[in-house]
């Protein structure tokens, strides 16, 4: 156990020296295996991880879903999703905020990225809320928290990575995210209701649309609804695997963007380069995390931790609850994906040995990542908004996100104590 603890301390030390965490994990993993097992096994293990990760067929789902999201984003779908939601609920107090959350949920169903969802909606929703007189605190809080829905509502890049690292069925993870995603969206809307009730100046009411205008707005998003139905319906129904579904989604998104004349040769190259850049970043993290996980597995830390937890006499749910508290605390000071990849080798074996479903634990992991993305001081979504909306102070963004952080913590509590919220839909799927 001592060797693993030294490894964790070394990673944090290198991170303080400004070394990227992916390289820190990889370097510590290689050196750790070299010192405990020998340098030839360390080099051979590293080469095997790189080769297996680079040529893994299941990992092709990552660039395909990223490509799908980039094509649809380029087609301008976010504007139409927001407008469609606004026509139905924009006339109520806080209606624009509710429409933003609904649009984030819809965009998340084709994007799979929290940061991309928040960045896109900051360009789409913020100007409308500013024009109508919404407070900056409410506007940015809604966009930042609504953006996190991009990783809960399938397809989700985070769920794919968790599924690959833990060898959990990706299709079932996608199904497990549907009800929690809807629940999160509803509770975020409840936060808007509470904020606007306590201070009506936060959000004036907007204009009311006719049913004819609402139907016209819905007709503008038929393409993406069809795309989501085909991709997710095919995966849930067992028609094709997650990887095949990602391929269908990427091809369909390309045709969607091309049919709307949103693609030029330059924009196509930009999309491919951006998708490749994001994929390279994620693969680097995966390779580094796998190398470090191999090192941890060579030590006695996983078994020692299990024995220590057993001797504490805590109930299994309390153990998982303690893990969630640790994740929430770490999420305030560490980048979320790296945090999860760093801790999965420790926590996942314990969760499985306690008899819990890996699919349920995966949803909890995504939920704590959502919380971390909007938790000061290092929540990524907050800094994305601060970069894209330079006239809004970071303090205002921090202040606006706290009510939504509270609602997401409440959502985590529901998911922790009522596992059926996550497991009902996966139970209906064929294996």
C-alpha positions in Angstrom: 0.0 0.0 0.0 3.0 2.3 0.7 4.1 2.2 -3.0 0.6 3.3 -4.2 0.4 6.1 -1.7 3.8 7.4 -2.8 2.5 7.2 -6.4 -0.5 9.4 -5.6 1.7 11.9 -3.8 4.1 12.0 -6.7 1.2 12.7 -9.2 0.0 15.6 -7.1 3.5 16.9 -6.7 4.1 16.8 -10.5 0.7 18.5 -11.0 1.8 21.3 -8.7 4.9 21.7 -10.9 2.5 22.4 -13.8 3.0 19.0 -15.5 -0.3 17.9 -17.3 -2.0 15.3 -15.2 -2.1 12.8 -18.1 1.7 12.9 -18.3 2.0 12.8 -14.5 -0.1 9.6 -14.3 1.7 7.9 -17.1 5.2 8.8 -15.8 4.4 7.7 -12.2 2.8 4.5 -13.5 5.8 3.6 -15.6 8.3 4.4 -12.9 6.2 2.6 -10.3 6.0 -0.6 -12.3 9.7 -0.3 -13.1 10.7 0.0 -9.4 8.3 -2.8 -8.2 8.4 -5.2 -11.1 11.4 -4.3 -13.2 12.1 -2.0 -16.1 11.6 -4.5 -18.9 8.1 -5.4 -17.6 7.3 -1.7 -17.2 8.3 -0.9 -20.8 6.5 -4.0 -22.1 3.4 -3.2 -20.2 3.4 0.4 -21.4 3.9 -0.6 -25.0 1.0 -3.1 -24.7 -1.3 -0.5 -23.2 -0.6 2.0 -26.0 -1.0 -0.6 -28.7 -4.2 -2.0 -27.3 -5.7 1.4 -26.7 -4.9 2.7 -30.1 -6.3 -0.3 -31.9 -9.3 -1.1 -29.7 -12.4 -1.3 -31.8 -14.7 -0.4 -28.9 -12.8 2.9 -28.4 -13.8 4.0 -31.9 -17.1 5.0 -30.4 -15.4 8.1 -28.8 -14.3 9.9 -32.0 -17.5 9.0 -33.7 -19.8 10.5 -31.1 -17.5 13.6 -30.9 -17.8 13.9 -34.7 -21.5 13.5 -34.5 -21.8 16.4 -32.0 -19.5 18.7 -34.0 -21.5 18.2 -37.2 -24.8 18.9 -35.5 -23.4 21.9 -33.7 -22.1 23.3 -37.0 -25.6 22.9 -38.4 -26.9 25.5 -36.0 -29.3 23.1 -34.2 -28.8 24.7 -30.8 -30.5 27.9 -31.9 -33.6 25.9 -33.1 -33.7 23.8 -30.0 -33.7 26.9 -27.8 -36.3 28.6 -29.9 -38.6 25.6 -29.9 -38.4 25.3 -26.1 -38.9 29.1 -25.8 -42.1 29.1 -27.8 -43.7 26.7 -25.3 -42.5 28.0 -21.9 -40.9 31.4 -22.6 -43.9 33.4 -21.6 -43.7 32.3 -17.9 -41.5 34.0 -15.4 -38.1 32.5 -15.8 -39.3 30.9 -19.0 -36.1 31.7 -21.0 -34.1 30.0 -18.2 -36.4 26.9 -18.4 -36.0 27.0 -22.2 -32.2 27.1 -21.9 -32.2 24.0 -19.6 -34.5 22.2 -22.0 -32.4 23.1 -25.0 -29.2 22.0 -23.1 -30.9 18.6 -22.5 -31.8 18.3 -26.2 -28.3 19.4 -27.3 -26.8 17.0 -24.9 -28.6 14.1 -26.5 -26.5 14.7 -29.6 -23.3 16.3 -28.3 -22.2 14.2 -25.3 -19.9 17.0 -24.0 -20.7 19.3 -21.1 -18.2 22.0 -22.1 -19.4 22.1 -25.7 -23.0 22.3 -24.5 -22.2 25.2 -22.1 -20.1 27.0 -24.7 -22.8 26.7 -27.4 -25.7 27.8 -25.2 -23.7 30.8 -23.9 -23.8 32.1 -27.5 -27.4 31.1 -28.1 -29.2 31.8 -24.9 -27.3 34.5 -23.0 -28.0 37.3 -25.5 -31.7 36.6 -25.4 -31.7 36.5 -21.6 -29.6 39.7 -21.4 -32.0 41.5 -23.9 -35.0 40.5 -21.8 -33.4 41.8 -18.6 -32.4 38.6 -16.8 -29.7 38.9 -14.1 -26.2 37.8 -15.1 -26.1 35.5 -12.0 -29.2 33.6 -13.1 -28.3 33.5 -16.8 -24.8 32.2 -16.3 -25.9 29.8 -13.5 -28.5 28.3 -15.8 -26.2 27.9 -18.8 -23.3 26.4 -16.7 -25.6 23.9 -14.9 -27.7 23.1 -18.0 -24.5 22.4 -19.9 -23.7 19.6 -17.5 -26.7 17.7 -18.8 -24.5 17.0 -21.9 -22.7 14.2 -20.1 -25.7 12.6 -18.4 -28.2 12.4 -21.2 -26.9 9.9 -23.7 -24.8 9.6 -25.8 -22.2 10.6 -23.2 -18.5 10.6 -23.8 -17.8 10.2 -20.0 -20.1 7.2 -19.9 -18.2 5.6 -22.8 -14.9 6.2 -21.1 -16.2 4.8 -17.8 -17.7 1.8 -19.6 -14.4 1.0 -21.4 -12.2 1.4 -18.3 -14.5 -0.7 -16.1 -15.7 -3.1 -18.9 -19.3 -2.1 -18.2 -22.0 -2.4 -20.9 -22.1 1.0 -22.7 -25.6 0.6 -24.0 -26.9 -0.1 -20.5 -25.0 3.0 -19.2 -26.7 5.1 -21.8 -30.1 3.7 -20.8 -29.3 4.4 -17.2 -28.6 8.0 -17.8 -32.0 8.9 -19.3 -34.2 9.1 -16.1 -31.4 10.7 -14.0 -30.9 13.2 -16.9 -34.6 14.1 -16.9 -34.7 14.3 -13.1 -31.7 16.6 -13.1 -33.2 18.9 -15.7 -36.5 19.1 -13.7 -34.6 20.0 -10.4 -32.6 22.6 -12.2 -35.9 24.1 -13.4 -37.1 24.0 -9.8 -34.0 26.0 -8.8 -35.1 28.6 -11.3 -38.6 28.7 -9.9 -37.2 29.2 -6.4 -34.8 31.9 -7.4 -37.4 33.9 -9.4 -40.0 33.5 -6.6 -37.6 34.9 -4.0 -36.4 37.7 -6.3 -38.7 38.3 -9.3 -36.2 40.8 -10.7 -34.0 37.9 -11.6 -36.2 37.0 -14.6 -39.1 38.9 -16.3 -41.7 37.0 -18.3 -41.3 36.8 -22.0 -43.7 36.9 -25.0 -46.4 34.3 -25.6 -46.5 32.3 -28.8 -49.5 30.8 -30.7 -49.8 27.1 -31.2 -49.1 27.6 -34.9 -45.8 29.2 -34.1 -45.0 26.4 -31.6 -45.7 23.7 -34.2 -43.5 25.6 -36.8 -40.7 25.7 -34.3 -41.0 22.0 -33.7 -40.8 21.3 -37.4 -37.3 22.9 -37.4 -35.9 20.1 -35.1 -37.4 17.0 -36.7 -34.0 16.0 -38.2 -32.2 15.8 -34.9 -35.2 14.0 -33.2 -35.0 11.4 -35.9 -31.2 11.1 -35.5 -31.5 10.6 -31.7 -34.3 8.1 -32.1 -32.4 6.0 -34.6 -29.1 6.0 -32.7 -30.3 5.5 -29.2 -33.3 3.5 -30.2 -31.1 1.1 -32.2 -28.7 0.7 -29.2 -31.4 0.2 -26.6 -33.3 -2.2 -28.9 -30.2 -4.3 -29.6 -30.3 -3.5 -33.3 -26.7 -2.5 -33.3 -23.9 -2.0 -30.8 -22.8 1.4 -29.3 -19.9 1.6 -31.8 -22.2 0.9 -34.7 -24.7 3.4 -33.3 -22.0 6.0 -33.1 -21.1 5.4 -36.8 -24.8 5.8 -37.7 -25.0 9.0 -35.7 -21.9 10.5 -37.3 -23.0 9.7 -40.8 -26.5 11.0 -40.1 -25.2 14.2 -38.5 -23.0 14.7 -41.6 -26.0 14.3 -43.9 -28.0 16.6 -41.6 -25.4 19.4 -41.7 -24.8 18.9 -45.5 -28.5 19.0 -46.2 -28.8 22.3 -44.4 -25.9 23.7 -46.4 -23.9 24.3 -43.2 -20.8 22.6 -44.6 -18.0 24.0 -46.7 -14.6 22.4 -47.3 -13.1 24.7 -44.7 -15.7 24.0 -42.1 -15.5 20.3 -42.8 -11.7 20.4 -42.2 -12.2 22.4 -39.0 -14.7 19.9 -37.7 -12.3 17.0 -38.5 -9.4 18.7 -36.9 -11.4 19.6 -33.7 -12.7 16.1 -33.4 -9.2 14.7 -33.8 -7.8 17.1 -31.2 -10.4 16.2 -28.7 -10.0 12.5 -29.4 -6.2 12.7 -29.0 -6.7 14.4 -25.6 -9.1 11.7 -24.4 -6.9 8.9 -25.6 -3.9 10.3 -23.9 -5.8 10.5 -20.6 -7.0 6.9 -21.1 -3.6 5.5 -21.8 -2.0 7.3 -18.9 -4.8 6.3 -16.5 -4.5 2.6 -17.6 -0.8 2.6 -17.0 -1.2 4.1 -13.6 -4.1 1.7 -12.8 -1.8 -1.2 -13.7 0.7 0.0 -11.2 -1.9 0.4 -8.5 -3.2 -3.1 -9.2 0.3 -4.5 -8.7 0.3 -3.1 -5.2 -1.8 -4.2 -2.2 -3.8 -1.0 -2.0 -7.1 -2.2 -3.4 -7.3 -5.2 -1.0 -5.9 -3.2 1.9 -8.6 -0.6 1.4 -11.3 -3.2 1.2 -10.1 -4.7 4.5 -9.9 -1.3 6.2 -13.5 -0.4 5.1 -14.8 -3.8 6.3 -13.3 -3.2 9.7 -15.0 0.2 9.9 -18.4 -1.5 10.1 -20.1 0.9 7.7 -23.1 -0.2 5.7 -22.4 -0.6 1.9 -24.5 2.5 1.0 -22.6 4.6 3.6 -19.3 3.5 2.0 -20.5 4.6 -1.5 -21.9 7.8 0.1 -18.4 8.5 1.6 -16.9 8.0 -1.9 -19.3 10.6 -3.3 -18.3 13.1 -0.7 -14.7 12.6 -1.6 -15.5 13.0 -5.2 -17.4 16.3 -4.6 -14.5 17.7 -2.5 -11.9 16.6 -5.2 -14.2 18.1 -7.9 -13.7 21.6 -6.4 -9.9 21.5 -6.9 -9.3 19.0 -9.7 -10.3 18.5 -13.4 -13.2 16.1 -13.3 -12.3 13.5 -15.9 -8.7 13.1 -14.6 -10.1 12.8 -11.1 -12.3 9.9 -12.1 -9.6 8.1 -14.1 -7.2 8.5 -11.1 -9.6 7.1 -8.5 -11.5 4.4 -10.4 -8.6 1.9 -9.8 -9.2 2.4 -6.1 -13.0 2.7 -5.7 -14.4 0.5 -8.5 -13.1 -2.9 -7.1 -14.5 -2.0 -3.7 -17.9 -1.1 -5.2 -18.1 -4.4 -7.1 -17.0 -6.4 -4.0 -19.7 -4.8 -2.0 -22.2 -6.2 -4.5 -23.3 -3.0 -6.2 -24.2 -2.7 -9.9 -21.4 -1.1 -12.0 -24.0 0.6 -14.1 -25.5 2.4 -11.0 -22.1 3.4 -9.8 -21.3 4.8 -13.3 -24.4 7.1 -13.1 -23.2 8.3 -9.7 -19.8 9.0 -11.1 -21.3 11.1 -13.9 -23.4 13.0 -11.4 -20.4 14.0 -9.3 -18.6 15.1 -12.4 -21.6 17.3 -13.2 -21.3 18.8 -9.7 -17.6 19.3 -10.2 -18.1 21.1 -13.5 -19.9 24.0 -11.8 -18.2 24.0 -8.4 -15.9 26.9 -7.7 -13.0 27.5 -7.8 -12.0 25.2 -10.8 -15.3 24.2 -12.3 -14.6 24.0 -16.1 -18.0 25.2 -17.2 -17.6 28.4 -15.1 -14.3 29.2 -16.8 -15.7 28.5 -20.2 -18.4 31.1 -19.5 -15.9 33.5 -18.1 -13.9 33.3 -21.3 -16.9 33.5 -23.7 -18.7 36.2 -21.6 -15.8 38.5 -20.6 -18.2 41.3 -19.4 -19.6 39.0 -16.7 -17.3 38.8 -13.7 -16.2 35.5 -12.4 -17.6 36.3 -9.0 -21.0 36.8 -10.5 -20.8 33.4 -12.3 -19.7 31.8 -9.0 -22.6 33.4 -7.2 -25.1 32.3 -9.8 -24.1 28.6 -9.8 -24.5 27.8 -6.1 -28.3 27.2 -6.2 -27.8 24.8 -9.0 -24.9 23.0 -7.3 -27.3 22.4 -4.4 -30.0 21.0 -6.7 -27.4 18.6 -8.3 -26.3 17.4 -4.8 -30.0 16.7 -4.0 -30.2 14.8 -7.3 -27.1 12.8 -6.3 -28.9 11.9 -3.0 -31.9 10.6 -5.0 -29.7 8.5 -7.2 -27.8 7.1 -4.3 -30.7 6.0 -2.2 -33.1 5.0 -5.1 -30.9 2.9 -7.4 -34.0 2.0 -9.5 -33.9 5.5 -11.0 -30.8 4.4 -12.8 -31.4 0.7 -13.2 -35.0 0.5 -14.4 -34.4 1.2 -18.1 -31.2 -1.0 -18.3 -33.3 -3.8 -16.8 -35.6 -3.7 -19.9 -32.7 -4.1 -22.3 -31.7 -7.4 -23.8 -28.2 -8.4 -22.8 
